[in-house]
Amino acid sequence: MSKIYFCLIGMLLIAVAVGCSPTPKENALTLVNAGAVESEMLERIRAYAQSQLRVPVRAIEDQSLAGQVDFQALEKSAGNVKSDADVTFIVLTGINKESEPLKVFEESGVAIVNVKPLYIDDSEKFGLRVERMVMRAAAFSFGLPPTPDPYCVTRNYNSLEDLDRMGRNYSPPWQARYAEEAAARGLVAPKIDVPDFPKAP
């Protein structure tokens, strides 16, 4: 009787432990807002990136990464927050207006978008600038170089006005290369919920 009792208790404890274990996060490109943009803009950028990159893109808020003024220090701090499921970790923050708007650390999978030099008193244009930087960060973090295609978002630019004129997505060859690199890193296209229509009688 006691053996059966202890076996049942043991099975119950195992079931509880399995049920309470945290569900692993899916591999994704993670946008980290360190006090750089409004939540509505963050969600808009996240949704756009996911629709164009065709990989899961999640967005989180992390004020602990705000206020740093050094790219290397911020990369180190971001690395402490980044998990294995965060295949690309793009931090949106404000370093200073004189610093470059994008720094990519390909080896660690961390990219930093410095929004201060991108800022303009036009929320739509500002949002598009940040969006383009996120798309550039995603490509460069996978080792894709800039392309000469004038419509590709990865091309080199000389001014913010030039940035405003470039496309918002990759050229077709770069889309294919990004998809290949994403698949190699375990990024799977997000599932699309299809409504279950009633069958015809």
HUDA-V556924 format. One record per run of one state. SS is the DSSP state (alpha for helix, beta for strand, coil for the rest). FROM is the first residue (numbers start at 1). LEN is the number of residues. If there is no record, write none. Layout:
# HUDA-V556924
ss: (SS SS)
from: (FROM FROM)
len: (LEN LEN)
This chain:
# HUDA-V556924
ss: (coil alpha coil beta coil alpha coil beta coil alpha coil alpha coil beta coil beta coil beta coil alpha coil alpha coil alpha coil alpha coil)
from: (1 2 21 28 34 39 54 57 62 63 66 71 82 86 94 102 106 110 115 116 119 123 142 160 166 172 185)
len: (1 19 7 6 5 15 3 5 1 3 5 11 4 8 8 4 4 5 1 3 4 19 18 6 6 13 17)
